[in-house]
């Protein structure tokens, strides 16, 4: 008789214990169960990701976008994205928005997500939404959904704002999570990695390699014995500036605005005293006088005592060795931007190579700033010579451990800067860009330029206006805040003055004679600043027959402009 009672008592104790435990767990979990603030645990991410991947019917997954990459459809998709998606996903699809930061799970990084999904999967999720997330089902016509799919594959490129964000960019986005990207931590480069040369990249990246091979980056320095077509002028025509012949030229430098010629003496190269002005088809003297560059007074006033090794070659090659005076390869090859490639050749996965697009905004932009900036090494001279490029730096390290940008004091005009800090010479895109709001928002040089090669000038990814409109548009957070573009520019559509770059990137930075390149601060320089500081403004740079007073009066009639910003202090 005692045994059943004992069993019942024991069972009651177990029930009570389980109940108490469940109640405790319930009480512990309930306050957090509905909160959108915590990041989901890894187990939940894995389960949700698996369920999401297997929730799309195979027939839907196999669908392909019937729309080609037509500009009209991409623009239509962009407009839909801005209207319906940008509030959560951000203009670049990064999810870095106020609403996105407060959702559970977080909005995914759409650019990375799109690379892993088929067209059909993207269409399915847009049309049907995703249960238990902030993603609604959209009742739009089929064509509009496909336009959205198309645009998501053409989102503006931005980069993470910190190393931590870069490392976690694809690991903290709920069910959409992919494997975290391989972000090379600057300073963590492995000592056994070495350079292999761009030719090693071709077998796996033939399309990219073939595009790159025709770019100015791949042809900045050419041997005329291998490329006789590299010499632009006719050297048989006499000119008093030209004291050299074809046989004296070991290397031809440049092909866009100017062309210089290097003669080999011993183990080094020296610039000839004449350069070819490609724009005006004429010879001009080449000699860097004192006051035209910081290093000029530190070298004898003779081109043939100013070797290109310390002054040029580090940026015109890959892995230039200052001791042997030889590089792994001449020109700006793959490893200049991606770091030593030996481990990637052995094991071609993304973890074994540096991709600047997966670095934070500082290190991503330093990929280009290492050469597209005016500065000097922190340690100078080096072995008794003054260098004009960041000796010792390669991708995977911190550029600011090797290089400092040229300093500038506001109000002074120097050989590098206008009084406001805008550059006035070429090779200073980096000095300009780090001052800009674009830089501070995670825009990278390669957001606009693709050095692998494009069909547009300056290797732009798209024509200039379309590049700007990818992020900027009427009635958008990024502006312009007018009903139409014409109301913002006050110029006829299609005219030079209606181009964004005409006002925000004027050609005011000299490369040779009167040939100038575009500023990269993206500021609008006012006529008042021209009067006060002598900085060229875009109005009278274009309307050369007009005085600054005319431009200032015209701007006063632009009612959507702040009159305070049209003064000297914008």
C-alpha positions, 0 to 999 in steps of 0.5 A: 500500500505504501509503494503507490503512495510513494510513487505518487509523491515522487511524481508530484515532486517531479511535476512540482520541480519541472513546473518550478523550473519551467516557471523560472525559465518562463519568468527569466525569458519572458521579459526578453522574448518580445524585445527587438534589441538583443541580437539573435543567438547563433542557434536561432540564426542557423535554424532561421537561415536553414528554414528560409533557404528551404522555404522557397519552392523549387519552381520559384527558386529557378525563375530568372529575371525577364528584364535585362540590365536596361537603364530605364528598368534599373532607374524604375527599380531605384525609384521603387526602392526609395519609396518602399524599401529605403526607410528600413534598408538604407539607400545602399541596402546596408540596413544602417537606418534608425528603423533597421537598427531597431528591428528583429531580426535586423535587415540584411546587407542586401548587396551581400545577400543578393550575391547568394540568392537567385533572381527567383528567391529575391522575387519570392521574398519581395512578393510574399514577405517573410513571416516574423520579420519586418519584411512585408508582402508587396502587392505590386505588379510583377514587372515592378517586383522584377525591377526591384530585383534588378536594382538590388543587384545595382545598389550603390557601393559603400563600405563598413564604418569600422573594423568591427562592423566590417568583420560582422557585416554579414554575421549579424543579420538574422536569418539572412546571415552568410559566412562572415567576410574575410576582413584582413586586419591591418597589421596582421599580414602573414610573414609567409605571404609573398607576391606572385604577379598579376599574370597568376590571377588570370586563370581564375579571373580572366574577364577582370584581368582582360579589362584591367590590362587595357586600363591606364593603371596597367599601362602607366609605365611601358617599355617602348621596346615591347610597346613601340606604340607607347611613345605618343609624339613623333620624335623625328621632328626636331624641337629645342626641348628634346635632347634625347632620342628613342633609343634613350627611352627605357620607360614611357610614363603616362598616357592621359594628360602628359607623357614623360620619358625615363632613361636608365642609368645603372640600376635606376631611372631618370626623367628626361628634361622634356614632357609631351602635353597630350592635350595640346600636342606640344613639348613642354619643359620638365623640371621640378623647381623649388617650391613646386614640391617638398622634395625639390630643394633636397635634391640637386637641380638636375633631372639626372640626379633625381632618380625615379626610384625614390620619387616615383616608382613605388606607386607605379609598380607592385612591391618595389624593393628600395634595395634592389631597385626592382619591383615584382612587376611594373604598373599598378597590378592586382596585388597593389590593391589586394596584397600578396597573393601567394596564399590565394593562389594555393587556396583560392578562397576569399579568406586568403586574399584582401578585398578592399570592399570588405574593409572598413572605410578608412582602410578601404579608401587607403587602397587608393590614398596610398598613391593618390595623395600628396604627402611624405613618409613618416621616416625620411630620409631612408638610407640617405634618400628622400622618398615621395611614396609610402615605403614599406606599406602594403595592403593589410597594414595601416597606411598611417604607420607609414605615410602622412598627408601634406599638412595645410594651414587654413588661409595659406596658398601652398604648392599643394592647397588653396587657402580653404584646403582644397587641392590645386594640383593633381595626385591629391584626390585623397587629400581632398576626399578625406575632408568630404562628407562622402568619405565620412558616410562610408563612400569609397573610391571604388564606389564610383570608380572601377580600376578593373576597367570600364567604358567610361572616362576615369574608369567610372562605373556609370556616366557621371550623372548616373553615378550621382543619382544612384544615391542622390535624387529629388525628394530623398534624404541625401537630396537635392531637396527640390521637385526636379533636378532642373530646380536644383541646377538652374540649367537646362537638362543635358547642358554642361551646367546641369551635370552634378560634377560641374558644380561639385567637382570643378576642374581646378587642380592642375596636372600640366599647363592649363589642363586640370583635373576635378576636385574631390571635396564635393563642396560648392565653391562660391564666387565670394570665396574666389574674391576672398581667397582666389579659389576658382569657383565653378560659375566663372570657371565655366562662364569665363566671360563673366565676373564673380559679381555676376555669379554672386548676383545670379545665386541670390535669385536661387530661392532654394539656396540659403543666402548664408551659405553663398557667403565665404563661410558655407 
